[in-house]
Every structure is written in structure tokens, then in C-alpha cells.
């Protein structure tokens, strides 16, 4: 996945005043949908595994629903219903790995859940949707899903970098301002008390680490799903 530095993260980014540990293998594992994790879903009391599945797929499902025309509130409801249906169906043994990828199965549930809301007239602009065949064909759905997956991965990578990296606060702030918010490098230098060259070095350093995280998260996402 090519990293595009556009303002995907609309909320302010706050950095800790001290450095913390580099992202651990546990953090990467939390993004994986391994056989062990999927088997654990059958344990009704296993809250951590629900959290792993939820954090991975919820933003992707909600993003898909928004792209298909729902407002944020209804898109969030689609994500909730989709994940609930996924867990119920999985525990009932309806998912068979040899018949297809898990992500494709979840995409199908998300699509049908979204269509049900659109049929009910819950469209972003308050109007009734047109022909359901015009909403998205299979290729378009997969393209939207991939876009939203990449967006969620980038957001997750930025969060991991912010919370778990040894990079100091000033370097992270300089990167955020110049790469995420698009502030000119000279202005960033003034705000961060850095030279323009130091700002570019900060951007390069953080970009390198972010790219590595994105690659690992993407590989983890694709590995089992």
C-alpha cells in the first residue's frame, strides 16, 4: 500500500511528553485474525478476542456503509449489526475457511446489512435510494473495501506510532504538522523550534517507521483473512 499523506485523521493528535517503548509484537498480533483467534470466538466469555475483531473490522465496515450512501450514525449501526451477525454465524459454524476469505464473508454481511437500511430509506441525504443494482457491483464493493481497509490501517499505524514509538514528541509533532496537516515546513520549524532541514529530516524519519508499520499491518490483515 502506498502511503498518501492526506488528512485522514481529523481529530487533533496529542503526543506524550515522554518517549515510550517501540510497538511490540503483541500490538501487531492484535491486528491479526489467526485461526487461534477465530477459534476463541466460540468462547462466549472471551472478551479480548471480540475486541481484536471489533477494532480491526469496525472502521472498515462503517467506511464502506458511508461510501454506499449512509450517514455516520447509520454506518455505525451497520458496523454493529454486521459484527454481531458475524460472531453469531461464526459460532454457529457457518463460516468455512476453504470456501473463501473471512474478509469476503464479512464484506458480504456488511453489504447486505447496508442494503437493508437503504431499502428502508435511511440514505445520507434523507432521500430514498434508487435501484439497488446501481449502488455497487462486486468489483466496486471490493475496491471500496480495500480503500477503507487501507485508511483504517494507516490510522492504526499512526496511532501505534504515536502511542508506542521511541520517537520524541517534537519529531512526531513536526511530522504531523507537515505530513498530515500540510503546514509549510518553515512554519513547522518555527512552531517546533527546528530548522527547515530538521523538519524534513523528522518527516523522513517518521515516514520510514510509518511505512514499515503500514506494511506489517497490511500483511497481518491479509495473512489470514
C-alpha positions in Angstrom: 0.0 0.0 0.0 1.3 3.4 -0.9 1.1 5.9 2.0 -0.7 9.0 0.9 -0.3 11.9 3.4 -3.8 13.3 3.4 -5.8 14.5 6.4 -7.4 11.1 7.2 -7.2 11.8 10.9 -9.5 14.7 11.6 -9.1 14.7 15.4 -6.1 16.6 17.0 -3.1 14.4 17.6 -1.6 14.8 21.1 1.8 13.4 21.9 3.1 12.2 25.3 5.7 14.3 27.0 8.0 11.2 27.3 9.1 8.6 25.0 7.6 5.1 25.2 8.5 1.7 24.0 8.6 0.6 20.4 5.5 -1.2 19.1 5.6 -4.7 20.4 4.8 -7.9 18.7 1.6 -8.0 20.8 0.4 -4.8 19.1 0.9 -6.4 15.7 -0.7 -9.6 16.8 -3.8 -7.6 17.9 -4.4 -6.8 14.3 -4.2 -10.4 13.1 -7.2 -12.7 12.6 -5.4 -16.0 13.2 -7.0 -19.5 13.5 -6.4 -19.3 17.2 -8.3 -16.0 17.5 -11.2 -17.3 15.3 -11.5 -20.5 17.4 -11.6 -18.3 20.5 -14.7 -16.6 19.3 -16.7 -19.7 20.2 -15.9 -19.0 23.8 -18.8 -16.7 24.8 -16.8 -15.3 27.7 -13.7 -14.3 25.7 -14.0 -10.5 25.5 -10.4 -9.9 24.3 -10.9 -11.7 21.0 -14.1 -9.7 20.4 -12.1 -6.6 20.9 -9.5 -7.7 18.4 -12.1 -8.5 15.7 -14.0 -5.3 16.5 -11.0 -3.0 16.3 -10.0 -4.4 13.0 -13.2 -4.5 11.1 -15.5 -1.9 12.6 -13.9 1.2 10.9 -13.7 -0.7 7.5 -17.4 -1.7 7.7 -18.5 1.8 8.7 -16.4 3.3 6.0 -18.0 1.0 3.4 -21.5 1.9 4.6 -20.8 5.6 4.4 -19.4 5.2 0.8 -22.6 3.4 -0.1 -24.7 6.4 1.0 -25.5 6.1 4.7 -24.8 8.8 7.2 -22.3 8.3 10.0 -24.9 7.2 12.6 -26.4 4.6 10.3 -23.0 3.5 9.1 -22.0 2.9 12.7 -25.2 0.8 13.2 -24.3 -1.2 10.1 -20.9 -2.0 11.6 -22.5 -3.0 14.9 -25.1 -5.3 13.2 -22.5 -6.8 10.8 -20.1 -7.7 13.6 -22.9 -9.1 15.7 -24.1 -11.2 12.8 -20.6 -12.3 12.0 -20.0 -13.5 15.6 -23.3 -15.3 15.7 -22.8 -17.0 12.3 -19.2 -18.0 13.1 -20.2 -19.5 16.5 -22.9 -21.5 14.6 -20.3 -22.9 12.3 -21.5 -21.2 9.2 -18.0 -19.9 8.1 -15.9 -22.5 6.2 -12.4 -21.2 5.5 -11.9 -23.4 2.5 -14.9 -21.7 0.8 -13.4 -18.2 0.9 -11.6 -15.5 2.7 -13.0 -14.2 6.0 -12.9 -10.6 4.8 -15.0 -11.5 1.8 -17.6 -13.1 4.1 -17.7 -10.1 6.3 -17.9 -7.8 3.3 -21.0 -9.8 2.1 -22.7 -9.4 5.5 -21.8 -5.7 5.6 -23.2 -5.1 2.1 -26.5 -6.9 2.8 -26.9 -5.0 6.1 -26.3 -1.7 4.3 -28.8 -2.6 1.6 -31.5 -3.3 4.2 -31.0 0.2 5.6 -31.1 1.7 2.2 -34.3 -0.2 1.3 -35.8 1.3 4.5 -35.0 4.8 3.1 -32.1 5.5 5.5 -30.0 7.4 3.0 -27.4 10.0 3.9 -29.4 12.8 2.2 -32.7 11.6 3.6 -34.0 10.5 0.2 -35.0 7.1 -1.0 -32.2 5.2 -2.7 -32.5 4.3 -6.4 -32.1 0.9 -8.0 -30.1 -1.3 -5.7 -28.1 -2.5 -8.7 -26.8 1.0 -9.1 -25.3 1.1 -5.6 -22.3 -1.0 -6.3 -21.3 -4.1 -8.3 -18.9 -6.7 -6.8 -15.8 -5.1 -8.2 -16.8 -1.7 -6.9 -17.5 -3.2 -3.5 -14.1 -4.8 -3.3 -12.4 -1.6 -4.3 -14.3 0.4 -1.7 -13.5 -2.2 0.9 -9.8 -2.1 0.0 -9.8 1.7 0.2 -11.4 1.7 3.7 -9.1 -1.1 4.9 -6.1 1.0 3.8 -7.5 4.0 5.5 -8.1 2.1 8.7 -4.6 0.6 8.6 -3.0 4.0 8.1 -5.0 5.4 11.1 -4.0 2.4 13.2 -0.3 2.8 12.2 -0.3 6.4 13.1 -1.9 5.6 16.5 0.7 2.9 17.2 3.5 5.3 16.3 2.0 8.0 18.5 1.5 5.8 21.5 4.3 3.2 21.3 7.2 4.8 19.5 10.6 5.9 20.9 10.5 8.9 18.6 10.4 12.1 20.6 7.4 14.4 20.9 8.9 17.2 18.8 9.8 15.0 15.9 6.3 13.4 15.9 4.6 16.9 16.1 6.8 18.1 13.2 5.8 15.1 11.1 2.1 15.6 12.0 2.1 19.2 11.0 4.0 18.9 7.7 2.8 15.5 6.5 -0.7 15.2 7.9 -1.9 18.7 8.2 0.0 20.2 5.3 1.6 23.0 7.2 4.6 24.5 5.3 7.9 23.3 6.6 9.3 26.8 7.5 6.2 27.4 9.6 6.5 24.0 11.2 10.1 24.8 12.1 9.0 27.9 13.9 6.4 26.1 15.9 8.7 23.2 16.8 11.8 25.3 17.2 13.6 23.4 14.4 15.3 24.4 11.2 13.6 23.7 8.0 16.1 20.9 7.3 15.4 19.3 10.6 11.7 19.3 9.8 12.4 17.4 6.6 14.6 15.0 8.5 11.8 14.5 11.0 9.3 13.8 8.2 11.7 11.3 6.6 12.4 9.5 9.8 8.8 9.1 10.9 7.7 8.3 7.3 10.2 5.4 7.3 8.8 4.0 10.5 5.2 4.6 9.5 5.7 2.8 6.2 7.2 -0.2 7.9 4.2 -0.3 10.3 1.7 0.0 7.5 3.4 -2.8 5.6 3.4 -5.1 8.6 -0.2 -4.3 9.5 -1.3 -4.8 5.9 0.5 -8.2 5.7 -1.2 -9.2 9.0 -4.6 -8.2 7.7 -4.2 -10.2 4.5 -2.4 -13.1 6.1 -5.5 -14.9 7.5 -8.4 -13.1 6.0 
